[in-house]
Amino acid sequence: MLGKWFKRSKKTTAHFDPICPDEPFVAIGDIHGRFDILQRLPVEQPGSQLVFLGDLIDRGEQSADVLKAVFAASGAICLMGNHEEMMLDFIANPADRGARWLRFGGLQTLASFDVSGISQTSSGAELERARDELVDAMGQDLLDWVTNLPKSWTSGNVAFVHAGADPALPINAQDKSALLWGHQDFGNVERTDGTWIVHGHTIIDAPEMKPGVISIDTGAYATGNLTAATIVPGDVSFKYI
């Protein structure tokens, strides 16, 4: 199945020049454990840099497969999402951070790594045992990779982030929470530095482009629709399956 192409004409304001990365990019929205869809999404674009916008894990049943596949994708860029952060928080402090992660999809991630016997009501030693089994199942190389995922990536006048950005601050001065969880002014107040923001995190019915913002989280875990945005100087096109 080849998915569908969507194109939107560029709209610019006084603040935004046409989108112009230093090289062509293909950005992939939130996968959330849907390795089955990722495998069917045609993202091969010769000469294009592949960038994943985070939230590879949780909610979907194949989180381990997604993590391992992206980890092994030679040359690909992957950003940290808020769900990767929640998993790392669980690993660092299962007693205090476990309940939240399990409630937001961590149970599926644990199961995908064959960690069983855990529920949303688990606590104490049960969570510590699950943490230890998860760390063993992931292995140190994969865990180190997730721990060190960047929170943004910039090319030309395009910044790739997971959730959003404070429009009043340059990308390199953003608070972590804005990049991973979003900001109240993102999408409502235009940036003044001319930077286009490509993001996921917030589910929309179809990928969209508006002045300065490109949104590509189409809720793969629930809808079955995973979006790829091909971004070249002067043009953006969407493909999703």
C-alpha positions in Angstrom: 0.0 0.0 0.0 1.6 3.2 -1.1 -0.3 5.9 0.9 -1.5 9.2 -0.5 0.3 12.4 -1.5 -1.0 15.7 -0.2 0.3 19.1 -1.2 -0.5 22.5 0.2 0.6 25.7 -1.5 3.1 27.8 0.5 1.7 30.6 2.6 4.0 33.3 3.8 3.7 36.3 6.0 6.1 39.2 6.5 7.9 37.0 9.1 8.5 33.9 7.0 10.6 33.3 3.9 9.8 30.2 1.9 10.9 27.1 3.8 14.5 26.3 3.0 16.4 23.5 4.8 20.1 23.0 4.0 19.3 19.6 2.5 16.1 17.7 1.7 14.5 16.0 4.7 11.8 13.4 5.3 10.2 13.9 8.8 8.2 11.1 10.4 5.5 11.8 12.9 4.7 10.0 16.2 4.9 6.2 15.7 3.9 5.1 19.2 4.7 1.4 18.8 3.1 0.9 15.4 6.0 -0.9 13.7 3.5 -2.6 11.3 2.6 0.9 9.9 6.2 2.1 9.8 7.1 -0.9 7.7 4.5 0.1 5.1 5.2 3.8 5.0 7.2 4.6 1.8 9.9 7.0 3.1 12.8 6.2 0.8 13.8 9.5 -0.8 17.3 9.4 -2.4 19.5 12.2 -1.1 17.1 13.1 1.8 17.9 13.1 5.5 15.4 11.0 7.6 14.3 12.5 10.9 12.0 11.0 13.4 10.1 13.5 15.7 10.0 11.3 18.8 7.3 9.3 20.6 8.5 6.0 19.1 7.1 4.1 22.0 4.1 3.6 24.2 0.4 2.9 23.4 1.1 0.7 20.4 2.1 -3.0 20.9 5.4 -3.0 19.0 7.4 -0.3 20.8 10.5 -2.5 21.1 10.5 -3.2 17.4 10.2 0.5 16.6 13.0 1.5 18.9 15.3 -1.2 17.6 14.6 -0.3 14.0 15.1 3.4 14.3 18.3 2.8 16.4 19.6 0.7 13.6 18.6 3.1 10.9 22.0 4.3 9.6 22.3 8.1 9.4 18.8 8.8 10.7 18.1 11.6 13.1 15.8 10.9 16.0 14.5 13.4 18.5 13.3 12.7 22.0 9.6 12.8 22.7 7.8 13.2 25.9 7.1 9.4 26.0 10.8 8.6 25.8 11.3 11.1 28.6 8.7 9.4 30.7 10.3 6.0 30.1 13.7 7.4 31.2 12.1 8.9 34.3 10.6 5.5 35.1 14.0 3.9 34.8 15.6 6.5 37.0 12.8 6.4 39.7 10.2 3.7 39.2 8.5 4.2 42.5 7.7 7.9 41.9 7.5 8.0 38.1 6.1 4.6 37.3 2.4 5.2 37.7 2.3 8.1 35.3 4.2 6.3 32.5 2.1 3.1 32.9 -1.0 5.2 32.6 0.1 6.8 29.4 1.2 3.7 27.5 4.2 2.3 29.4 2.4 -1.0 29.9 2.5 -1.7 26.2 6.2 -0.8 26.0 7.0 -3.1 28.9 5.1 -5.9 27.3 6.9 -5.4 24.0 10.2 -6.1 25.8 8.6 -9.2 27.4 8.3 -7.6 30.8 5.1 -9.0 32.3 3.2 -9.1 35.6 2.8 -5.3 35.8 -0.5 -3.3 35.9 -1.4 0.4 36.5 -1.8 -0.5 40.2 1.7 -2.0 40.6 4.0 -0.3 43.1 7.2 -0.6 45.1 9.2 -3.7 44.4 7.1 -4.7 41.5 8.0 -1.5 39.6 11.7 -1.9 40.5 11.7 -5.4 39.2 10.0 -4.2 36.0 12.6 -1.5 35.6 15.5 -3.9 36.0 13.9 -6.3 33.5 13.4 -3.4 31.0 17.0 -2.2 31.3 18.2 -5.8 30.8 16.0 -6.3 27.8 16.9 -3.0 26.1 20.7 -3.4 26.6 23.1 -0.6 27.4 23.7 0.5 23.8 20.0 1.1 23.1 19.4 2.7 26.5 22.4 5.1 26.0 21.0 6.0 22.6 17.6 6.9 24.0 19.1 8.8 26.9 21.1 11.0 24.5 18.5 11.7 21.9 18.5 15.4 20.9 15.5 17.6 21.7 15.6 19.6 18.5 17.4 19.7 15.1 17.8 22.7 12.8 18.6 22.8 9.1 18.5 26.1 7.3 15.4 28.0 8.4 13.7 24.8 9.6 13.6 23.5 13.2 12.4 19.9 13.9 11.0 19.4 17.4 8.7 16.9 19.1 5.9 19.1 20.5 6.4 22.8 19.9 8.5 25.8 20.9 8.1 29.1 22.7 7.7 31.6 19.8 9.5 34.3 21.9 12.7 32.4 22.1 15.3 31.1 19.6 15.4 27.3 19.3 18.7 27.0 21.1 17.2 28.8 24.1 14.1 26.7 24.5 13.0 25.1 27.8 12.9 21.3 27.6 9.3 21.3 28.5 8.3 23.4 25.5 10.1 21.1 23.1 8.8 17.9 24.7 5.3 18.9 25.9 4.5 22.1 23.9 3.9 25.7 24.8 0.7 27.7 25.2 1.7 30.2 22.5 2.9 27.7 20.0 0.8 27.9 16.8 -1.1 30.9 18.2 1.7 33.5 18.2 3.9 33.8 15.1 7.7 33.6 15.5 9.6 36.7 14.5 12.9 34.9 13.6 11.6 33.3 10.4 12.1 29.8 11.7 9.7 27.1 10.5 8.8 24.5 13.1 8.1 20.9 12.1 6.5 19.0 15.0 4.3 16.1 16.1 2.8 15.4 19.6 -0.6 17.0 18.9 -2.9 14.7 17.0 -4.7 16.1 13.9 -6.9 14.5 11.4 -4.5 15.1 8.5 -1.0 16.7 8.1 -1.1 20.4 7.7 1.0 23.4 6.8 0.4 27.0 7.9 2.8 29.9 8.1 5.8 28.9 10.1 4.3 25.6 11.4 4.1 22.1 9.9 2.1 19.5 11.9 2.4 15.8 11.2 1.1 13.7 14.2 -1.9 11.9 12.7 -2.4 9.6 15.7 -0.9 6.4 14.3 -1.5 4.3 17.4 -5.3 5.0 17.3 -6.0 5.9 13.6 -3.5 3.7 11.8 -2.4 6.8 9.9 1.4 7.6 10.1 2.7 10.7 8.3 5.9 11.5 6.5 6.6 15.0 5.4 9.1 15.5 2.6 10.7 19.0 3.0 12.9 20.5 0.2 13.8 24.1 -0.5 10.5 25.9 -1.3 8.2 22.9 -1.0 6.6 20.5 1.5 4.6 17.4 0.6 2.9 14.8 2.8 2.5 11.1 2.5 0.6 9.0 5.0 -0.6 5.5 5.3 
